[in-house]
């Protein structure tokens, strides 16, 4: 097993730009307080160009969206603004300044990771433990 940056898809994209940031988008639900019914729904991104395990350090994680709620969020409204912003950055690029020097950045997405409950919510499929819940195979 190798890291993402050695994979075929990543390598096929690597020859197109020099200053690239590639995102792994991940989401999850966590209880806000143990005795409360409030949950926090998060959408984060990790940078493929950082080597593991540094990629997963909290200080290297990008917060894309946070929401607290007593009910599951509507996936269309929860991630709509985040997706639109990412599409804008992917299509138009951006630039950053480091020590007064400007660097043009191209943003790419690699894949989306979630636990099974969040996957069912955001992919709008049957909950992970429901009848015919597998999103990969057809069962009759």
C-alpha positions in Angstrom: 0.0 0.0 0.0 1.4 3.4 -0.9 0.5 7.0 -0.1 -2.0 9.0 -2.1 0.7 11.2 -3.7 2.2 8.1 -5.4 -1.2 7.0 -6.8 -2.0 7.0 -10.5 -4.7 9.8 -10.4 -2.5 12.1 -8.3 0.5 11.5 -10.6 -1.6 12.1 -13.7 -2.6 15.5 -12.3 0.9 16.4 -11.1 2.4 17.4 -14.4 -0.2 20.1 -15.1 0.9 22.7 -12.4 3.8 23.4 -10.1 2.2 25.2 -7.1 -0.7 22.8 -6.4 -2.6 22.0 -3.2 -4.7 18.8 -3.3 -7.4 18.3 -0.8 -8.8 15.2 0.9 -12.2 16.3 2.2 -13.6 14.5 5.2 -16.7 14.9 7.4 -18.0 13.6 10.6 -20.6 14.0 13.4 -19.5 14.2 17.0 -21.5 14.8 20.2 -21.0 18.3 21.4 -21.5 17.4 25.1 -21.9 13.9 26.3 -25.3 14.5 28.0 -26.6 16.8 25.3 -28.5 16.0 22.2 -26.5 18.6 20.4 -24.0 17.4 17.8 -21.3 19.2 15.8 -21.1 18.4 12.1 -17.7 19.2 10.6 -16.2 19.3 7.1 -12.4 19.4 7.1 -9.7 19.1 4.5 -6.2 17.5 4.7 -3.4 18.4 2.3 -2.1 15.5 0.1 1.2 17.2 -0.4 2.0 16.9 3.4 3.5 13.5 4.2 1.6 11.2 6.6 1.3 11.5 9.6 1.9 15.3 9.5 -1.1 15.5 7.1 -3.4 14.5 9.9 -2.1 16.8 12.6 -4.7 19.2 13.9 -2.5 22.2 13.1 -2.4 21.1 9.4 -6.1 20.5 9.0 -8.2 23.0 7.2 -11.7 23.7 8.6 -14.1 24.1 5.7 -17.4 24.0 7.6 -18.8 23.6 11.1 -22.4 23.3 12.3 -24.1 22.5 15.6 -27.6 21.0 15.6 -29.9 18.7 17.5 -30.9 17.1 14.2 -28.9 15.9 11.2 -28.2 18.8 8.8 -29.7 18.9 5.3 -26.7 18.0 3.1 -27.7 20.4 0.4 -27.7 23.4 2.7 -24.8 22.3 5.0 -22.2 21.9 2.3 -23.6 24.1 -0.4 -21.6 27.2 0.4 -18.5 25.2 1.0 -18.8 23.4 -2.3 -19.4 26.6 -4.2 -16.3 28.2 -2.7 -14.2 25.2 -3.5 -15.5 25.1 -7.1 -14.5 28.7 -7.4 -11.0 28.1 -6.1 -10.6 25.0 -8.3 -11.7 26.7 -11.4 -10.0 30.1 -10.9 -7.0 29.3 -8.6 -5.8 31.8 -6.0 -2.5 33.3 -4.9 -0.8 33.6 -1.5 2.0 35.9 -0.4 5.0 34.6 1.6 7.6 37.1 2.7 6.2 39.6 0.1 6.5 37.2 -2.8 3.3 36.1 -4.6 2.7 32.4 -5.5 -0.1 31.3 -7.8 -1.9 28.3 -6.3 -4.0 25.7 -8.1 -6.4 23.8 -5.9 -7.4 20.2 -6.7 -9.6 17.7 -4.9 -8.6 14.1 -4.4 -11.4 12.3 -2.6 -14.1 12.5 0.1 -13.8 10.4 3.3 -16.5 9.9 6.0 -17.8 7.4 8.4 -20.8 5.3 7.4 -23.5 7.5 8.9 -22.1 10.6 7.4 -21.7 8.8 4.0 -25.3 7.8 4.0 -26.4 11.4 4.8 -24.2 13.2 2.3 -24.6 10.6 -0.5 -28.4 10.5 0.2 -28.5 6.8 0.5 -30.1 4.4 2.9 -28.6 4.5 6.4 -25.6 2.2 6.7 -27.4 -0.5 8.7 -30.6 -0.4 6.7 -31.9 -2.9 4.1 -30.1 -2.6 0.8 -27.8 0.0 2.3 -24.7 -1.0 0.3 -23.9 1.8 -2.2 -21.4 -0.4 -4.1 -23.3 -3.5 -5.0 -26.8 -4.3 -6.2 -28.8 -6.7 -4.0 -32.2 -8.1 -4.6 
